[in-house]
Amino acid sequence: MLNKGIMHVLHRIAISILCCLMLVAPVGAQQVVPVNVASYSHPDLPNGGIAQGSMFVGFGSGGGMGPASIEFPSPWPFPTELAGTTMQVTVGGETVDCFMVYTLASQVAAILPSYTPLGEGTLTVRYNGAIAATGPITVVKHAFGVFALNQQGHGPIVATNPLSDPPGAVYTTTNSAAPGDFIDIWGTGLGPVSFPDEGPITPGDLGYDVEVYIGGISVPVLYAGRSCCSAIDLIRVQSSGLFGCFLPVTVVVEGGASNYTTISIDPDGGTCTPNPIFGDPDFDEAKTSGMLRTGDVQLLRLRSALPTAPLKAQSLDQVLDSVVASYRQYDMSNTDLFAGVIPIPPVGSCTVYEFKGGNTDFPTTIPPIPLDAGDQLAITGPGGDDVIPRRGDNYVQDFFLPTGPFLTPETKQQNLNDRSDR
């Protein structure tokens, strides 16, 4: 059983009103955008579909989808109507009623039944019998989302210790896991179940192909199934010997990756010390030498929909790819300033952030010293080969034109002029 602390965390996450996510809604008073209640992955992303049997939230652009004050249902079973709000999903001519989790004028949450047909469909929200909002929805079998403590789908994870006293203590940077500890990862979207979605769950591993990576290393998966609550999944793993304060965590279900979160693992547990921030001996070497040298390569994709003139009745969709690379050196004389400034993944691993806006730089309290990595860099991808010229302190290729989209997850970057002193 979970303690009241983790139940409170999950409850707050399920009902949080994330104003920033209202930005994903398209213009128009009658539109609704469905996203996984844990990951908040945008519907256009590869993991942005809504899985059968998962919990999702629909954000409205114009309100009117429910009452002014948030309403919750009574204990099980979850109803198909709550305070006048209903949600239906239609795929291939078949319509199913969703099970309501909460309702509010600007957002509504529900459980998508496990028997919902797969494919592209329409989400319809009705309030007091009238259609309040509609929008497209993609129903998939698996699209796991990991809960995060910031309730925004990234950063420190909602993960608990099943052997703590009482069970269910949340792992944080001040209550780190230790190598070999059991870790319970909480989320939704693991996949459909055979028992009713709206009622009490039936525990048991669902038998899906589940992989979990912590710091880029695969860790043993001991259990992956429903637990605690309707549509809420638990994945139990055992940590490896890697340690760090911000180790990236990703869950892969039947080949599809979740959102990225982080977890703190310290050699002795408890408060995470600054050294494991990289989870690599290079950090100790940097402290000894007094300098830390880093390489940063950003592969960016910009998708725009521009109205066409003069009627602006249609839009012109365009995808542009670009690359920015930086090589820098930091003064490590004050390691306390550097440690914990940003959630840096350990050497040899990566993390993924979803953001809106034009700023791709993370803040730092220590000004970097530019390093020379050569005159130019080379990039190779399915779109061909190209050269990234040096521009000032960075290497920048604004857009790959006229060849069109260039970057994919398999894109590789390398130095043309490798320097042993960089």
Buried (B, 14 or more C-beta within 10 A) or exposed (E): EBBEBBBEBBEEBBBBEBEEBBEBBEEEEBBBBBBBBBBBBBBEBEBBBBBBBBBBBBBBBBBBBBBEEBBBBEEEBBBBBBBBBBBBBBBEEEBBBBBBBBBBBBBBBBBBBBEBBBEEBBBBBBBEEEEBBBBBBBBBBBBBBBBBBBBBBBBBBBBBBBEBEEBBBBBBBEBBBBBEBBBBBBBBBBBBBEBBBBEEBEEEBBEBEBBBBBBBBEBEBBBBBBBBBBBBBBBBBBBBEBBBBBBBBBBBBBEBBBBBBBBBBBBEBBEBBBBBBBBBEBBEEBBEEEBBBBEEBEBBEEEEEEEEEEEEEEEEEBEBBBBBBBBBBBBBEEBEBBBBBEBBBBBEBEBBEBEEEEEEEEEEEBEBEEBEBBEBBBBBBEBEEBEBEBEEEBBBBEBBEEEEBBBEEEBEBEBEEEEEEB
